[in-house]
Amino acid sequence: MSELASKQCVPCKGGVPPLKGEVLQSLQKQVAGWNVVEEHHLFKSLKFPDFRKALDFVDQVGAIAEEQGHHPVITFTWGKVDITIYTHKINGLTESDFILAAKIDTIKAP
């Protein structure tokens, strides 16, 4: 388990600036396969052999999101799941977004 995955998401109360620049680059290196888009959100697209496996994965992501109190945008269809993560309260990225991404990466995906 990565160092990020071992941490807990911290609820954002607002009033803090979103992460930018080198800090984002450093955190992105710790979540392989996730893209930082316009310094605003994380994005990852995953492929699955069928609808059931995609749905099972989404259910596991949902369980992690509930446990962490941090909820990504999830879109899925037959054989594909897209996940977008950002902190809505500040309309940008915090360390908790990267923690959630790392925790999602612990799920065994086909």
Buried (B, 14 or more C-beta within 10 A) or exposed (E): EBEBBEBEBEEBEEEEEBBEEEEBEEBBEBBEEBEBEEEBBBBBEBEBEEEEBBBBBBEBBEEBBEEBEBBBEBEBEEEEBBBBBBBEEBEBBBBBBBBBBBBBBEBEBE
